[in-house]
Amino acid sequence: MTKTVLQPTAWAAPKGYANGVAASGRMVFVAGQIGWNAQCQFESDDLVAQVHQTLQNIKAVLAEAGAEPSHICRMTWYLTDRREYIARGREIGQAYREVLGREFGIAMTAVQVAGLVEERAKVEIEVTAVLPA
């Protein structure tokens, strides 16, 4: 896979994500994952715990395609509480690094939503990854 981070030279460098990514290869699309376990049961109502589980779920789906975190090109985060997400950024970053490592060459979007389909879910994340052709 060829993956290139797109960073306009006059722009300040983002922290923890990329403004854009160009990639070529076999595309893998991971549907929105939430913070429940493999039996579709929530073990926690804590945002950071749900982020950790959500990222583990993403990693498991990627593995089914033979992909790993380094193949992720795009992530979209849907959050029910923007303020909590910002306030707990360090903890969320730690959970991210624990599951996905130091993979920051990913184009990311985070959006606050009024609610998610699963009432207890505080976060939903979808991913696009690209593997070598």
Order of alpha helices (4+ residues) and beta strands (2+ residues): beta-beta-beta-alpha-beta-alpha-alpha-beta-beta
